[in-house]
Amino acid sequence: MSQARIVPRVRKRSRPVEASVPRREGVMFEDVRLYLVERKMGSSRRSFLTQLARSKGFIVDNILSDVVTHVVSEDCQASSLWTWLKECALKNLPNMHVLDISWFTDSMREGRPVAVETRHLIQDTLPTEGSTPTPVATVSQYACQRRTTTENKNQIFTVRNCYLTSLWTQLNFCMGKHADVGTVFLNKTHYFYVLQEILQHGRSSEVEKILSDERYQTLKLFTSVFGVGPKTAEKWYRRGLRSFSDILAEPSIHLNRMQQSGFLHYGDISRAVTKVEARALGNIIDEAVHAITPDAMLTLTGGFRRYKTYLNISDQFLHLFLLQYFIFSLYQGILLYSEYQASTFDMHKLPTYRFEAMDHFAKCFLILRLERSQVEGGLNSGEGDSRDWRAVRVDLVSPPMDRYAFALLGWTGSRFERDLRRFARMERRMLLDNHALYDKAKKEFLAAMTEKDIFTHLGLEYIEPWQRNA
């Protein structure tokens, strides 16, 4: 007779029920009372975060009431969160901080309640009771659907808050009231609070914090050198280097030719290039180009094509000719540095699904000597500089003629062109770069001889270069 197996029944231990009133021992921050919203967070994670916060001296209430000062949520849908909060009928809701989980994690990291910044806030996007929505022109999330000239009616928001420039500069009126903020940027929570802070105090604490950050300032300084990219700058920063003198005095650092020229001519090439200086350089290059190829086409791109008066170090000239022959045609007196990169363009390797910072056309990076006598009105010289010449960076790019429109669009630059690529990918299921436009639905490349052809393929109204200063 077979023997029956008896499996003992194990009784599950019930979880202890959390008390409605939090434990008071070890409280360090009496003025801060947290409530963690379980929606989207889940009970297990909420319980863990509650215990974590209490272990660090925070008061965490299990019930949402008017004594709560900070409401923390992981719900990314602001409208649904605020609908729920208003259904709770709290009298003190207008005085509570309704915060993203990022404020909580920052506070846990610091071991104290950190200051509430605009990036932590979850905006109330719901209309107030009895209000009548007013139809307003909102700002498109895509820079390629906004016309942005060099005229800026809202300079208060862009002098020290430069990362907001692409939003403010396309407005044809001055943002001077909080009502303007709410109507134009209603769907942009982060920008909404930054703008409110600037209107109230004339500055943004978040932007000031970024600008005063040592790492940010050091990396910005290092990458301003010709030939120094983000990876090299980060490597130098991690080694404890904080200035140019630190780098140049460090015996273990071996600069390449481009970096050596970058440091040698830093004062010149880090200074803005005027439009008259760019035209003078264009005349020099144009003369040298047509001496080799009379039918060559030379186009000034970058910021000057967008009608800027000044431009920083990396404006480009886009043209069609054999670069390697051109370099030798420049008389040695004006050629201070050159690096030629042969074309690696291969249509058979397209489309590419990976973004690359540089295209595959033949290109040459130059530093040229520009004489004062060649520039109408004189050079844009540095303070105390009595020289009759200055060094100027010039990038030369040579695309095939059937790729010219794509290269011209890409090298005209600004946030506009980057958003155009994003619009193509997200809204049209197409891939756009400096080489081609590929329709993933039709599985074919779309031909374009002009920039207008590219806009037409994307179903966008053509925007002139001078309106692309995003």
C-alpha positions, 0 to 999 in steps of 0.5 A: 500500500502506497504511503500518502505524502502529507505537505504541511500547510504554511500559514502566511504571516500577515503584514503589519498594518501601518499606523495612520499616525507616523512614528515620531522617534528620530524626527529631524524636520518638523516643518516638512510633512510628506505624503506619497501618492500610491497611484502609479507607485504601488503599495510595495514601493510606497511602503519602502520609500516611506520607511526610507524617508522616516529612517532619515528623519522625515515625517511621512503621513499615511493619510492625505490631509491639510497638514501635509506640506509636500505631496510626492507623486510618480504619476506623469499625467499631471491632469489626472493627478490634479483631478484626484487631488481636487476631488480630495477637497483639501482646503490647504491644497493651494499652499502644498508643494505637489512634486515629482519623485525627483524631489524625493530622490534628491532629498534622500540623497542629501539627507535633508529636504532640498529646496523646491526647484521648478523642475520638481513641480507638477503643474496644475493644468486644469481650468479653474471652475467657472473659467471660459477657455480662451483660444490662443496660439500655442507654441509648437514643440517642434522648432521646424514649425516655428519662425524665429528671426534674430529679433528678440522681444524677450531678452530678459529670458535669454541673457542668463537663461540661454537654453530657453532662447528657442522658445522665447525668440519666436514670439512677436510680442513681449511676455510681460504678464503671468497670463501670457505664461499660462496661455502660451506655455500651458502644456510646458510645465517646466518652462512655465515655472522657469518663466514665472520665476524670471518674471517675479525675481528677474532670474531663475534659481535653476539656471543660476545653479547650472551656470555656477556648477564647477563641472558645467563651467569647466567642461564648457571651457575645455570644449571651447578649444578647437579639437577638444570634444566632450569625451576629452574634456570629461577625461581632463576634468576627472583627472582634476584639471580645471584650467588651461594652465593645468592642461598645458603644465601636465606632462602626461597630456599629449595634445594632437595637432588640432588641439595644439593649434586650438590653444595657440590661436584660442584668443582669436578663434574663440572670438566672434566672427563678423559678417564682413570678416566672413565675406572677406574670407569667402572672397579669398576662398572663392578666388582660390576655388574658381582658379581650380574649378570655374563652375564651382558653387560656394555657399556661406552657411551656418549662422550667417545664412540665418542673417546673424551679424556675429557668429562664434568659432565654428561657422562653415562654408559649403561648396563643391570642388576637390578639397585636396587640390584647393588646400595646396592652392592656398598660399602658405602665408594664410594657411595656419592649420589644415586637416583633410578628411576624405569622403566615406560617403556610400549610398549603399550604407544608407539609411542609417538608424544611428545618429552621427555627429559628422556626415561622411562627405569630404571635408577640411578643417582650416585655420586661416590668417585674415589680414586687416587690409582684407576686411572692410571696416577692420577686424574684430580684434581683442582688447589690447590686440594691436596685430594687423591680422587674426586667425579664423576657423573655416570648415569646408565641406564637399557633397555630391551635387545630388546630396547638396540640398541635404548637406546645405540644410544640415550645415545651416544649423541651429536647433531648427534642423535638429528638430526637423530630423526629430519631426521627420522621425516622430511624425512622418516615419522618415529618416533625415540627415545630411545625406538623404531623406528615407521614407520607412513606410514606402521603403525608398529614398526621396529625391531633393534638389532644393531645401524646398523639396525636403520641406514638401516631402515632410508636409511642412511649409517652407521656412527661410534660413533667416527664420530658423534661428531657434 
